[in-house]
Amino acid sequence: MYKTLRLPFHASNHLTTHLFLNRLASPLSKILQAGLTLLIFSTSCFSIAQAQPYPNRPIKLIIPFPPGGPTDLFGRQYAQSMSIALNNPVITENKGGAAGAIGSAEVKRSKPDGYTLLFGTISTHGLYNLLNSKPQYDAVKDFSHIAMIGEAPVGFAVHPSMPNTLKEFVQLVRSNPTKYQYGSAGEGTFLHIAGEQLKLANGNLPIQHIPYRGSGQSLPALMAGEVSMTADTLSVLIHQHRAGKIRILGLGSSKRFLIAPDIPTVNEALGLKNFETMAWYVIMAPIGLPSNIMTELTTASNKALSDPVMIEKLNSLSIQPTVDMTDTKATDFIKHEINKLTPLIQALSIKLAE
């Protein structure tokens, strides 16, 4: 009675496929919509993260020397003042070794995002490339120099049994070749270079260099009379000078230092004109630091160095803060220092062991 309606094979197959796709469309579209929503959300989150102002997480300041010395104390105080200026934590991390090269090289390899900074010094960025035949970094090319932040004069101190003036001490040494020695914090340190600089300024003064392992050894050696003179920063020498255990005869600054107005400069003491040897400190980041982050950091650095608490702390360390020596000026300063030190290092033929 009833006839079965038979469709052609191709029509039947088409209908079956159509019905199958209709059934699949609903869950498939939901999956696609969910994926698209997730993609849009992820992109939005990434854009928001990218748009967040700098800084929005802790900044790490690497101090490339062991804890406890004047450089470390300066670095820690600077980090505290920068935390206030940026309204963001700045934490310090000591990475000592190889005269500051290990910590400096680590910063060089870091991302230039403003969250890893280096507390550089004359040792790491003035002398390093001149003293090492195979350096791990280039002091100028591998870093964005944010700001030069301070200077500290090198003092030349003698045992109390020595003459009262630097001129008399030089005359004594010259009249007794090979009899006297001076100590420093180590071979190839900027304090060693300062001592050699004083020798050259006095016609290659015949005084022998005795290297020690840091100021913690060289200063006691002077007080014990093992050496007749030592070269060190004013902050290391000043307390023993005031206690009468040693006597600072001259400072390597261009003018008398505010916290020690009674101590003459080497130029004054010896009648020289251009003698100067100073420790200095520079804040830097890996090369490629974005300009907006550079501006943020240089502004904060100037603010930190103007903080009365910071200034008082630096006075106690015999360090003079340097304000407005930022960005390009800091880079130019480092280049100038390297150029100034180059002929001196070449004349001394000093190379550090690899």
C-alpha positions as CSV (number, residue, x, y, z in Angstrom):
1,M,0.0,0.0,0.0
2,Y,2.7,2.4,0.9
3,K,5.7,3.1,-1.3
4,T,9.1,3.8,0.0
5,L,10.6,7.0,-1.2
6,R,14.1,6.3,-2.3
7,L,16.5,9.2,-2.9
8,P,19.4,9.0,-5.2
9,F,22.6,8.1,-3.4
10,H,24.1,11.5,-3.8
11,A,21.1,13.2,-2.5
12,S,20.8,10.9,0.5
13,N,24.5,11.3,1.3
14,H,24.2,15.1,1.2
15,L,21.2,15.1,3.5
16,T,22.9,12.9,6.0
17,T,26.0,15.1,6.0
18,H,23.8,18.1,6.4
19,L,22.0,16.7,9.4
20,F,25.3,15.6,11.0
21,L,26.8,19.1,10.7
22,N,23.7,20.7,12.1
23,R,24.0,18.4,15.2
24,L,27.7,19.2,15.5
25,A,27.4,22.9,15.0
26,S,26.1,23.8,18.4
27,P,28.9,22.3,20.6
28,L,31.6,23.2,18.0
29,S,30.5,26.8,17.9
30,K,30.6,26.9,21.7
31,I,34.1,25.5,21.7
32,L,35.2,28.1,19.1
33,Q,33.5,30.9,21.0
34,A,35.2,29.8,24.3
35,G,38.6,29.7,22.6
36,L,38.1,33.1,21.0
37,T,37.0,34.6,24.3
38,L,40.1,33.1,26.0
39,L,42.3,34.6,23.3
40,I,40.8,38.0,23.6
41,F,41.1,37.8,27.4
42,S,44.7,36.8,27.3
43,T,45.6,39.5,24.8
44,S,43.8,42.1,27.0
45,C,45.7,40.9,30.1
46,F,49.0,41.1,28.2
47,S,48.2,44.6,27.0
48,I,47.2,45.7,30.5
49,A,50.5,44.2,31.9
50,Q,52.4,45.9,29.2
51,A,50.7,49.2,30.0
52,Q,51.4,49.0,33.7
53,P,53.6,51.9,34.9
54,Y,57.3,51.3,35.9
55,P,58.1,50.1,38.4
56,N,55.5,47.7,39.6
57,R,57.7,45.0,41.3
58,P,60.9,45.0,43.3
59,I,64.1,46.3,41.7
60,K,67.3,44.4,42.4
61,L,70.5,46.4,42.9
62,I,73.6,44.2,42.6
63,I,76.6,45.4,44.6
64,P,79.6,43.5,43.0
65,F,81.6,43.4,46.2
66,P,81.3,41.5,49.5
67,P,79.2,43.1,52.3
68,G,80.7,45.4,55.0
69,G,82.9,47.8,53.1
70,P,82.2,51.5,52.3
71,T,80.9,50.5,48.8
72,D,78.4,48.1,50.3
73,L,77.3,50.6,52.9
74,F,76.8,53.3,50.3
75,G,74.9,50.8,48.0
76,R,72.5,49.8,50.8
77,Q,71.8,53.4,51.8
78,Y,71.3,54.3,48.1
79,A,68.8,51.4,47.7
80,Q,66.8,52.6,50.8
81,S,66.6,56.2,49.5
82,M,65.7,55.0,46.0
83,S,62.9,52.8,47.5
84,I,61.4,56.0,48.9
85,A,61.9,58.1,45.8
86,L,60.3,55.4,43.6
87,N,57.7,54.3,46.1
88,N,58.8,50.8,45.2
89,P,61.2,48.3,46.9
90,V,64.8,48.4,45.8
91,I,66.7,45.4,47.3
92,T,70.4,44.9,47.3
93,E,72.3,41.7,46.5
94,N,76.0,41.2,47.0
95,K,77.8,39.4,44.1
96,G,81.5,39.7,45.0
97,G,84.5,38.2,43.2
98,A,87.1,39.0,40.6
99,A,87.4,42.7,41.7
100,G,83.7,43.2,40.9
101,A,83.6,41.5,37.5
102,I,81.4,38.6,38.5
103,G,78.5,40.8,39.6
104,S,79.0,43.3,36.8
105,A,78.9,40.5,34.1
106,E,75.7,39.1,35.6
107,V,74.0,42.5,35.2
108,K,75.3,42.7,31.6
109,R,73.5,39.4,30.9
110,S,70.2,40.5,32.5
111,K,67.2,41.9,30.7
112,P,67.2,45.7,30.1
113,D,63.9,46.2,31.8
114,G,64.9,48.3,34.7
115,Y,64.5,45.6,37.3
116,T,68.2,44.7,37.5
117,L,70.7,47.5,38.2
118,L,74.4,47.6,39.0
119,F,76.3,49.6,41.6
120,G,79.4,50.3,39.5
121,T,82.7,51.8,40.7
122,I,86.0,53.0,39.4
123,S,87.3,49.4,39.8
124,T,84.5,47.8,37.7
125,H,84.1,50.5,35.1
126,G,87.3,52.6,35.1
127,L,90.1,50.1,35.5
128,Y,88.6,46.7,34.6
129,N,89.0,46.8,30.9
130,L,92.4,48.3,31.2
131,L,93.7,45.6,33.5
132,N,92.2,42.5,31.9
133,S,93.3,41.0,28.6
134,K,90.1,39.0,28.3
135,P,87.4,41.0,30.0
136,Q,83.9,39.7,30.5
137,Y,82.3,43.0,29.5
138,D,82.9,46.4,28.0
139,A,82.4,49.1,30.6
140,V,81.0,51.6,28.0
141,K,79.3,49.5,25.3
142,D,77.5,46.8,27.5
143,F,75.7,49.2,29.9
144,S,73.2,52.0,30.0
145,H,74.7,54.4,32.5
146,I,71.9,55.9,34.6
147,A,73.7,58.3,36.9
148,M,77.0,59.0,38.6
149,I,76.1,59.3,42.2
150,G,79.2,60.0,44.3
151,E,82.9,60.5,44.7
152,A,85.3,59.8,47.6
153,P,88.9,61.1,47.8
154,V,91.9,58.8,48.2
155,G,94.0,59.6,51.2
156,F,97.7,59.0,51.7
157,A,98.4,58.2,55.3
158,V,101.6,57.4,57.2
159,H,102.6,55.8,60.4
160,P,102.9,58.4,63.3
161,S,106.7,57.9,63.3
162,M,106.9,59.4,59.8
163,P,107.3,63.2,59.1
164,N,104.4,65.6,59.6
165,T,104.0,66.7,56.0
166,L,103.8,64.9,52.7
167,K,106.6,67.0,51.3
168,E,108.9,65.9,54.1
169,F,107.9,62.3,53.7
170,V,108.7,62.4,50.0
171,Q,112.1,63.9,50.7
172,L,112.8,61.1,53.3
173,V,111.9,58.4,50.9
174,R,113.9,59.9,48.1
175,S,117.0,60.1,50.3
176,N,116.6,56.5,51.4
177,P,115.9,54.4,48.2
178,T,114.5,50.9,48.8
179,K,114.0,51.5,52.5
180,Y,110.3,52.3,52.6
181,Q,107.1,50.6,51.5
182,Y,103.5,51.5,51.0
183,G,100.5,49.2,51.3
184,S,97.3,48.9,49.4
185,A,94.1,46.8,49.4
186,G,95.5,44.6,46.6
187,E,97.4,44.3,43.3
188,G,95.5,46.2,40.5
189,T,93.0,47.9,42.8
190,F,92.4,51.6,42.3
191,L,94.2,52.1,45.6
192,H,97.3,50.5,44.2
193,I,97.0,52.6,41.1
194,A,96.6,55.7,43.3
195,G,99.9,54.9,45.1
196,E,101.7,54.4,41.8
197,Q,100.2,57.7,40.6
198,L,101.7,59.4,43.6
199,K,105.1,57.8,42.8
200,L,105.0,59.0,39.2
201,A,104.0,62.5,40.2
202,N,107.2,62.6,42.3
203,G,109.7,61.4,39.7
204,N,109.1,57.7,40.2
205,L,109.6,57.9,44.0
206,P,111.6,54.8,45.2
207,I,108.9,53.3,47.5
208,Q,108.0,49.7,47.2
209,H,104.3,48.5,46.9
210,I,103.1,45.8,49.3
211,P,99.7,44.4,48.3
212,Y,97.3,43.1,51.0
213,R,94.0,41.4,50.8
214,G,91.8,44.4,51.3
215,S,91.8,47.4,53.6
216,G,91.1,45.1,56.5
217,Q,94.7,44.0,56.3
218,S,96.5,47.0,54.8
219,L,95.3,49.5,57.5
220,P,96.4,47.4,60.5
221,A,99.7,46.8,58.7
222,L,100.2,50.6,58.6
223,M,99.3,51.0,62.3
224,A,101.7,48.2,63.2
225,G,104.5,49.8,61.3
226,E,104.9,47.0,58.7
227,V,104.6,49.7,56.0
228,S,105.3,53.4,56.2
229,M,102.4,54.6,54.1
230,T,99.1,53.4,52.7
231,A,96.6,54.6,50.1
232,D,92.9,54.2,50.9
233,T,89.7,56.1,50.8
234,L,89.1,58.8,53.3
235,S,86.2,56.9,54.9
236,V,88.6,54.0,55.8
237,L,91.3,56.3,57.1
238,I,89.5,59.1,58.8
239,H,88.7,57.5,62.2
240,Q,92.2,56.2,62.8
241,H,93.5,59.6,61.7
242,R,91.4,61.4,64.3
243,A,92.4,58.9,66.9
244,G,96.1,59.7,66.2
245,K,96.9,56.1,65.2
246,I,97.8,57.2,61.6
247,R,98.3,60.6,60.0
248,I,96.7,61.5,56.6
249,L,99.2,63.8,54.8
250,G,97.2,64.5,51.6
251,L,94.0,63.9,49.8
252,G,93.7,63.1,46.1
253,S,90.8,65.6,45.6
254,S,91.0,68.9,43.6
255,K,90.0,70.8,46.8
256,R,89.8,70.2,50.5
257,F,87.0,68.0,51.6
258,L,84.2,69.4,53.6
259,I,84.3,66.8,56.4
260,A,88.1,67.0,56.7
261,P,89.0,70.7,56.1
262,D,92.2,70.3,58.1
263,I,93.7,67.8,55.6
264,P,95.5,69.4,52.6
265,T,95.2,68.1,49.1
266,V,98.2,66.5,47.5
267,N,98.4,69.5,45.1
268,E,98.7,71.8,48.1
269,A,101.1,69.6,50.0
270,L,103.5,69.0,47.1
271,G,103.0,72.2,45.1
272,L,101.4,70.2,42.2
273,K,98.6,71.4,39.9
274,N,96.7,68.5,38.4
275,F,97.1,65.6,40.8
276,E,93.7,63.9,41.4
277,T,92.7,60.4,42.3
278,M,89.1,59.7,43.5
279,A,86.9,56.7,44.0
280,W,83.6,57.1,42.1
281,Y,80.3,55.3,41.9
282,V,77.8,54.9,39.0
283,I,74.4,53.3,38.7
284,M,73.8,51.4,35.5
285,A,71.6,48.8,33.7
286,P,72.2,46.4,30.8
287,I,72.5,48.2,27.5
288,G,69.1,48.9,25.8
289,L,67.3,50.4,28.8
290,P,64.1,52.1,27.4
291,S,64.2,55.9,27.6
292,N,61.1,56.2,29.8
293,I,62.6,53.9,32.4
294,M,65.9,55.8,32.2
295,T,64.1,59.0,32.9
296,E,62.2,57.5,35.8
297,L,65.4,56.2,37.4
298,T,67.5,59.3,36.9
299,T,64.8,61.5,38.3
300,A,64.5,59.2,41.3
301,S,68.3,59.1,41.8
302,N,68.5,62.9,42.0
303,K,65.7,62.9,44.5
304,A,67.4,60.1,46.6
305,L,70.7,61.9,46.6
306,S,69.0,65.1,47.8
307,D,67.5,63.3,50.8
308,P,68.9,64.7,54.1
309,V,69.1,61.2,55.6
310,M,71.1,60.1,52.6
311,I,73.4,63.2,52.7
312,E,74.1,62.6,56.4
313,K,74.9,58.9,55.8
314,L,77.3,59.8,52.9
315,N,79.0,62.4,55.1
316,S,79.7,59.6,57.7
317,L,81.2,57.6,54.8
318,S,83.3,60.5,53.6
319,I,81.5,60.4,50.2
320,Q,80.3,63.5,48.3
321,P,77.0,62.9,46.5
322,T,76.9,63.9,42.8
323,V,73.5,65.3,41.7
324,D,72.5,65.9,38.1
325,M,75.4,63.7,36.7
326,T,72.9,61.6,34.8
327,D,72.6,59.6,31.6
328,T,74.8,61.0,28.9
329,K,76.9,62.9,31.4
330,A,77.6,59.7,33.3
331,T,78.6,57.9,30.1
332,D,80.9,60.8,29.1
333,F,82.4,60.8,32.6
334,I,83.3,57.1,32.4
335,K,84.9,57.5,28.9
336,H,86.9,60.5,30.3
337,E,88.1,58.4,33.3
338,I,89.2,55.5,31.1
339,N,91.0,57.8,28.8
340,K,92.8,59.5,31.7
341,L,93.8,56.1,33.3
342,T,94.9,54.5,30.1
343,P,98.4,56.1,29.8
344,L,99.0,55.5,33.5
345,I,98.2,51.8,33.3
346,Q,100.3,51.4,30.2
347,A,103.2,53.1,31.9
348,L,102.9,50.8,34.9
349,S,102.5,47.6,32.8
350,I,100.0,46.2,35.3
351,K,97.9,43.2,34.2
352,L,95.7,41.1,36.4
353,A,95.9,37.4,36.3
354,E,93.1,35.6,34.4
